[in-house]
Amino acid sequence: MSRVVRIDRGRYHDSVTLMRASAAGRAVDGVELVIAAMATELNRGLLVEAGFDPGDASADDLVVAVLAGTDGAVGDAAAAVERVLAERRVGTAGDGPAPPRTVEAAAGRHPEAGVVVVSVPGPHAYVEAMAGLRSGRHVMVFSDGVPVADEVALKREAAERGRLVMGPDCGTAILGGVGLGFANVVVPGPVSLVAASGTGAQQVCALLDGAGIGVRHVVGVGGRDLSAAVGGASTLAALALLDDDPDTQVIAVVSKPPDPDVAEAVAKAAAACRAPVVLALVGPSRPTLTDACAAVAEAVGAPFPDPRSWAPAAPTAPRNGTVLGLFSGGTDAAEARAVLGPGPTVLDLGDDELTAGRPHPMIEPALVAERLAAAAAADGPGVVLLDVVLGHGAHPDPAAVLAPAVREAVAAGVAAVVALVGTAGDPQGLDAQAATLTAAGAAVHRSNARAAALAAALAAGGSPP
């Protein structure tokens, strides 16, 4: 094995770019591991754990570490990483003045900009986000790993300044049709979302798209916003802002299971809004996101046809009655648990603890494919339920990566059920993704709740619902 570590002093790239660069390096034949990351304390620990020596690299330095079978594969992987990083430089460079190096400088150069996007290592996000607020902008904090005390302080500052903090760990936003982070292509419409959930918001966008209902805004607020510690600060602020928008006719609030007291406060604020508000708060004994979208459709006076599904040519008879859920979205996973009930194992492979030092499975679905193949090879479940999330920021062809593992699982007697989360306009092609997955033997649903219900029915030996 050949092992190489390269340190680039003072060279910064955001986490999404680095995840894409790492994935590009790992795609090279003969490569075992690639880590392209800023040398934060966490990432230094991950490098050491993987057998690499980060030397004296600091959080301001870029580290590229490669493990491969040959020196040639190492060189090819490093070149693949550099191509992704170079594309980023080409996209931001030009013949004009040097790009600003601080939030304050950028705000001064672009007075028309209304939002500052922060994507730096979590421990450093507070300083940059605070600079954005003090420049008079709303702030989207893409960074995860931000201490909850910092989040509370930022949202308190935002309230005092009449601004909004989206995040931390805000992976999805759509503002006036412009997507930030992981975002689906939506047509303009009368519905706006407040989302303490990225993939939950994407599922709602996808289901509304299937019903021909457009979306105006998706305001991500971060997965902890409806916790007791944060108290729904950004959710309540976003509700007020969207209610003041005359082009928003209906508002939906999307979240994983919230703190009960915070949920009550949000419900009280929603009842006082001019626009009808649909609460899509995923959890046991609560309506599914599909049910919530039907309520949104009713509020805008539009029909809500049953979400589309695609069946394989030959359905698989499960080899046993157990279900394994493999999800890239935390809200998809939470909704599946609520539908499936107690018993099945449902994994959120996009959880922060599982993505430390490696790409999110929406960017690199090979992580899901590996788990699926391992489950098929072992004396494991009879049904595997997974989500495939499309849109900007996601892998350009996730179905092609997953199809071989699906085919292998089906051959072993494992029924594969897929929740395909995407819109007709997404760059991956909704129909093409469904066709690839059904050709491999999977049953595909646009509704995550319907997919989970199918998985439960197959495991029980009954007919699909």
C-alpha positions in Angstrom: 0.0 0.0 0.0 1.1 3.5 -0.8 0.2 6.4 1.6 0.7 10.1 1.0 -0.2 13.2 3.0 -0.1 16.7 1.5 -0.5 19.9 3.5 -1.4 23.2 1.7 -0.9 26.1 4.1 -3.6 28.7 4.4 -5.7 27.1 1.6 -9.4 27.1 2.5 -12.2 25.3 0.8 -15.8 24.8 2.1 -17.0 21.5 3.4 -19.2 20.7 0.4 -16.3 21.2 -2.1 -14.0 19.1 0.1 -16.6 16.3 0.3 -16.9 16.3 -3.5 -13.1 16.3 -3.9 -12.8 13.3 -1.5 -15.4 11.4 -3.4 -13.7 12.1 -6.8 -10.4 10.8 -5.4 -12.1 7.6 -4.0 -13.6 6.9 -7.4 -10.1 6.2 -8.8 -9.4 2.4 -9.3 -7.1 1.0 -6.6 -7.8 3.7 -4.1 -8.8 2.6 -0.5 -9.2 6.0 1.2 -9.1 9.7 0.5 -9.5 12.5 3.0 -9.5 16.1 1.8 -10.3 18.3 4.7 -9.4 21.4 6.7 -7.0 20.3 9.5 -9.4 21.1 12.4 -8.9 19.2 15.7 -11.6 16.8 14.7 -10.2 16.1 11.3 -6.7 15.8 12.6 -8.0 13.1 14.9 -9.7 11.3 12.0 -6.5 11.4 10.0 -4.5 9.9 12.8 -7.1 7.2 13.3 -6.8 6.4 9.6 -3.1 6.0 9.9 -2.0 9.4 8.5 0.3 11.9 10.1 -1.1 15.5 9.7 2.1 16.9 11.1 1.7 20.5 12.4 -1.2 21.4 10.1 -3.7 23.8 11.7 -7.3 24.5 11.1 -6.3 27.1 8.4 -4.5 24.4 6.4 -5.9 22.0 3.8 -4.8 18.3 4.2 -5.2 15.8 1.3 -4.4 12.2 2.5 -4.5 9.2 0.1 -4.2 5.5 0.7 -4.0 3.3 -2.4 -2.5 0.1 -3.8 0.1 1.7 -6.0 2.0 5.0 -6.3 0.2 5.6 -9.6 -3.2 5.2 -8.0 -2.2 7.7 -5.3 -1.1 10.2 -7.9 -4.3 9.8 -9.9 -6.4 10.2 -6.8 -4.5 13.4 -5.8 -5.0 14.7 -9.3 -8.8 14.0 -9.1 -9.0 15.9 -5.8 -7.1 18.8 -7.3 -9.4 19.0 -10.4 -12.4 19.5 -8.1 -10.6 22.1 -6.1 -9.3 23.8 -9.2 -12.9 23.9 -10.7 -13.9 25.8 -7.6 -11.1 28.3 -8.1 -12.0 28.9 -11.7 -15.6 29.5 -10.7 -14.6 32.3 -8.3 -11.6 33.7 -9.9 -11.3 36.3 -12.7 -9.5 39.3 -13.9 -11.1 41.7 -11.4 -10.0 42.5 -7.9 -9.0 39.8 -5.5 -12.0 38.2 -3.7 -12.7 39.6 -0.3 -11.3 37.7 2.6 -13.7 38.7 5.4 -17.5 38.8 5.7 -17.2 42.6 6.4 -15.3 43.2 3.2 -17.7 41.0 1.1 -20.7 42.9 2.6 -19.1 46.2 1.7 -18.4 45.2 -1.8 -22.0 43.7 -2.4 -24.5 46.0 -0.6 -27.3 44.4 -2.6 -26.7 41.0 -1.1 -29.3 40.1 1.6 -27.9 36.8 2.9 -24.5 35.7 4.2 -23.8 31.9 3.8 -21.4 30.5 6.4 -19.6 27.2 5.6 -16.6 26.9 7.9 -15.7 24.4 10.6 -18.3 24.5 13.3 -16.2 26.0 16.1 -15.4 29.0 13.9 -18.9 29.6 12.5 -20.0 31.8 15.3 -17.5 34.6 14.5 -18.4 34.6 10.8 -22.2 34.4 11.4 -22.0 37.2 13.9 -20.1 39.3 11.4 -22.9 38.6 8.9 -25.6 39.7 11.3 -23.7 42.9 12.2 -23.4 43.7 8.5 -27.2 43.8 8.5 -27.7 40.6 6.6 -29.7 37.4 7.2 -27.3 34.5 7.8 -27.5 30.9 6.6 -25.1 28.7 8.6 -24.4 25.5 6.6 -21.8 24.4 9.1 -22.5 21.6 11.6 -20.7 21.0 14.9 -21.7 24.5 16.2 -22.1 24.5 20.0 -25.7 25.0 21.0 -24.8 28.0 23.2 -23.4 29.7 20.1 -26.6 29.0 18.2 -28.7 30.5 21.0 -26.5 33.6 21.1 -26.6 34.0 17.3 -30.4 33.8 17.3 -30.7 36.2 20.2 -28.6 38.7 18.2 -30.6 38.1 15.1 -33.9 38.9 17.0 -32.4 42.1 18.3 -31.4 43.2 14.8 -34.6 42.0 13.0 -32.7 39.4 11.1 -32.9 35.7 10.6 -30.4 32.9 11.3 -30.9 29.8 9.2 -29.1 27.0 10.9 -26.6 25.9 12.1 -26.5 22.7 10.1 -28.9 24.3 7.6 -28.3 22.1 4.5 -31.3 23.2 2.5 -32.9 26.6 1.6 -34.7 28.1 -1.4 -35.2 31.8 -1.3 -37.2 33.3 -4.1 -36.6 30.2 -6.2 -32.8 30.3 -5.6 -31.5 27.1 -4.0 -28.8 27.1 -1.4 -27.0 23.9 -0.2 -28.9 20.7 -1.1 -32.0 22.0 -3.0 -34.5 20.7 -5.5 -35.5 22.5 -8.6 -39.0 23.9 -7.9 -41.5 25.8 -10.0 -42.7 29.1 -8.4 -45.8 28.8 -6.5 -47.9 30.0 -3.5 -46.4 27.7 -0.8 -43.5 28.6 1.6 -41.8 26.2 4.1 -40.2 26.7 7.4 -38.0 23.7 7.8 -36.0 22.4 10.8 -35.1 19.6 8.4 -33.3 19.4 5.1 -34.6 16.2 3.6 -38.0 16.7 5.1 -38.2 20.0 3.2 -37.0 18.2 0.1 -39.7 15.5 0.5 -42.4 18.2 0.8 -41.1 20.0 -2.2 -41.0 16.8 -4.2 -44.5 15.8 -3.2 -45.9 19.2 -4.0 -44.1 19.1 -7.3 -45.9 15.8 -8.1 -49.2 17.5 -7.4 -48.3 20.5 -9.6 -48.0 22.9 -6.7 -45.1 25.4 -6.7 -42.9 26.6 -3.9 -41.8 30.2 -3.2 -39.5 29.9 -0.2 -37.9 27.2 1.9 -36.4 28.7 5.0 -34.2 26.2 6.8 -33.8 26.9 10.5 -31.5 24.1 11.6 -32.3 20.7 13.1 -32.1 22.0 16.7 -34.3 25.0 16.4 -37.4 23.2 17.8 -35.4 21.8 20.7 -36.0 23.0 24.3 -32.6 24.7 24.3 -33.2 26.9 21.3 -36.9 27.3 21.7 -38.0 27.7 18.1 -36.4 31.1 17.8 -35.8 31.0 14.0 -39.0 29.1 13.3 -41.1 31.8 15.0 -39.2 34.5 13.3 -39.5 32.8 9.9 -43.2 32.3 10.4 -43.7 36.1 10.9 -41.6 37.0 7.9 -43.4 34.6 5.6 -46.8 35.7 6.9 -45.9 39.2 5.9 -45.1 38.1 2.3 -48.2 38.7 0.2 -47.1 36.1 -2.4 -47.1 33.3 0.2 -50.6 31.9 0.4 -49.9 28.8 2.6 -47.0 28.0 5.0 -45.9 24.6 6.1 -43.6 24.0 9.1 -41.5 20.8 8.6 -39.5 19.2 11.5 -38.3 16.0 13.0 -40.0 15.3 16.4 -39.9 18.7 18.3 -39.9 19.5 22.0 -43.5 19.4 23.1 -43.5 22.8 24.7 -41.8 24.4 21.6 -44.3 22.6 19.3 -47.1 24.2 21.4 -45.6 27.7 21.0 -45.2 27.2 17.3 -48.8 26.0 17.0 -50.0 29.1 18.9 -48.0 31.4 16.5 -49.3 29.5 13.5 -52.9 30.0 14.6 -52.3 33.7 14.7 -50.9 33.9 11.1 -52.8 35.5 8.2 -51.9 32.6 6.0 -53.1 29.0 6.7 -50.2 27.1 8.4 -49.9 23.3 8.1 -47.7 21.7 10.8 -45.7 18.8 9.4 -44.0 17.7 12.6 -42.9 14.1 12.0 -43.2 11.6 14.7 -45.3 8.7 16.2 -49.0 9.3 16.0 -48.5 12.4 13.9 -49.5 12.9 10.2 -46.9 11.8 7.7 -45.3 14.4 5.4 -47.5 12.9 2.6 -50.6 13.7 4.7 -49.3 17.2 5.4 -48.8 17.8 1.7 -52.4 16.8 1.1 -53.4 19.4 3.7 -51.3 22.0 1.9 -53.0 21.1 -1.4 -56.4 21.5 0.2 -55.4 24.9 1.6 -54.4 26.2 -1.8 -57.5 24.6 -3.4 -55.6 22.1 -5.5 -56.1 18.4 -5.9 -53.5 16.0 -4.4 -53.3 12.8 -6.5 -51.7 9.8 -4.9 -47.9 10.2 -5.2 -46.4 8.3 -8.1 -44.8 4.9 -7.7 -42.9 2.5 -10.0 -43.0 -1.3 -9.6 -40.3 -3.7 -10.7 -41.1 -6.3 -13.4 -40.9 -9.2 -10.9 -41.6 -8.4 -7.3 -39.3 -10.1 -4.7 -40.6 -12.5 -2.1 -38.6 -11.5 1.1 -36.5 -14.2 2.5 -37.6 -13.3 6.0 -39.8 -10.8 7.8 -37.3 -8.2 9.1 -36.8 -4.7 7.7 -33.6 -2.6 7.6 -33.8 1.1 6.8 -30.7 2.8 5.3 -31.3 6.5 5.0 -29.3 9.6 4.0 -31.9 11.9 5.4 -32.6 12.1 9.2 -36.3 13.2 8.7 -36.9 10.4 6.2 -35.5 8.0 8.8 -37.7 9.5 11.5 -40.8 9.2 9.4 -39.9 5.6 8.4 -39.5 4.7 12.1 -43.0 6.2 12.8 -44.6 4.3 10.0 -42.8 1.0 10.6 -43.3 1.0 14.4 -41.0 -0.7 16.9 -38.7 -3.4 15.9 -37.0 -2.6 12.6 -33.5 -1.1 12.5 -33.5 2.3 10.8 -30.1 4.0 10.3 -29.6 7.6 9.5 -26.3 7.4 7.5 -26.2 11.1 7.1 -25.9 11.7 10.9 -23.1 14.1 11.8 -21.3 11.3 13.7 -21.2 9.0 10.7 -20.2 11.7 8.2 -17.2 13.1 10.1 -14.3 13.0 7.7 -16.3 11.5 4.9 -18.9 12.7 2.4 -22.5 12.8 3.1 -24.4 9.8 1.5 -26.4 12.2 -0.7 -23.0 13.2 -2.2 -21.5 9.7 -2.2 -24.2 7.0 -2.3 -21.5 4.3 -2.4 -21.7 4.4 1.4 -25.3 3.2 1.2 -24.5 0.7 -1.5 -21.8 -0.9 0.7 -24.3 -1.3 3.6 -26.9 -2.7 1.3 -24.5 -5.2 -0.2 -23.3 -6.3 3.3 -26.9 -6.8 4.4 -27.6 -9.0 1.4 -24.4 -11.1 1.8 -25.1 -11.8 5.5 -28.0 -13.6 7.0 -29.7 -10.3 7.3 -33.1 -8.6 6.6 -35.7 -9.7 4.2 -36.6 -6.1 3.2 -34.3 -3.1 2.8 -35.9 0.4 2.8 -33.7 3.3 1.6 -34.1 6.9 0.4 -32.5 8.4 -2.7 -32.4 12.2 -2.7 -32.0 14.2 -5.9 -31.4 17.9 -6.5 -28.5 20.3 -6.7 -25.7 19.3 -4.4 -26.5 15.6 -4.5 -24.7 12.9 -6.5 -25.3 13.3 -10.3 -26.5 9.7 -10.8 -27.1 8.0 -7.5 -29.3 5.2 -9.0 -26.3 4.0 -11.1 -24.2 3.7 -8.0 -27.0 1.9 -6.0 -28.3 -0.4 -8.8 -25.6 -3.1 -8.6 -26.2 -3.5 -4.8 -29.9 -3.5 -5.3 -29.6 -6.2 -8.0 -27.4 -8.3 -5.6 -29.8 -7.9 -2.8 -32.8 -8.9 -4.8 -30.9 -12.0 -6.1 -30.3 -13.0 -2.4 -34.0 -12.7 -1.6 -34.0 -9.2 -0.2 -36.9 -7.0 -1.3 -35.6 -3.4 -2.0 -38.0 -0.5 -1.5 -36.8 3.0 -2.4 -38.2 6.4 -1.5 -37.2 8.6 -4.4 -37.1 12.2 -3.2 -36.9 14.6 -6.2 -38.7 16.9 -8.6 -39.4 16.7 -12.3 -36.8 19.5 -12.8 -33.9 18.0 -10.9 -30.7 17.5 -12.9 -30.5 13.7 -12.2 -33.8 13.1 -14.0 -36.6 11.7 -11.8 -37.9 9.2 -14.4 -34.4 8.1 -15.4 -33.5 7.4 -11.7 -36.7 5.5 -11.1 -36.2 3.4 -14.3 -32.6 2.4 -13.3 -33.8 1.4 -9.8 -36.8 -0.6 -10.9 -34.7 -2.3 -13.6 -32.5 -3.5 -10.7 -35.5 -4.9 -9.0 -36.5 -2.2 -6.5 -40.0 -0.9 -5.8 -39.9 2.9 -6.0 -42.2 5.5 -4.4 -42.1 9.3 -4.4 -43.7 9.2 -1.0 -41.3 8.2 1.8 -44.3 7.2 4.0 -45.8 5.1 1.2 -42.4 3.4 0.7 -42.2 2.6 4.5 -45.7 1.2 4.5 -44.9 -1.0 1.5 -41.7 -2.3 3.3 -43.8 -3.1 6.4 -46.4 -5.0 4.3 -43.8 -7.0 2.4 -42.1 -8.0 5.7 -45.5 -9.1 7.1 -46.1 -11.2 4.0 -49.1 -9.2 3.0 -50.1 -7.3 -0.1 -48.8 -3.8 -0.7 -51.0 -1.1 0.7 
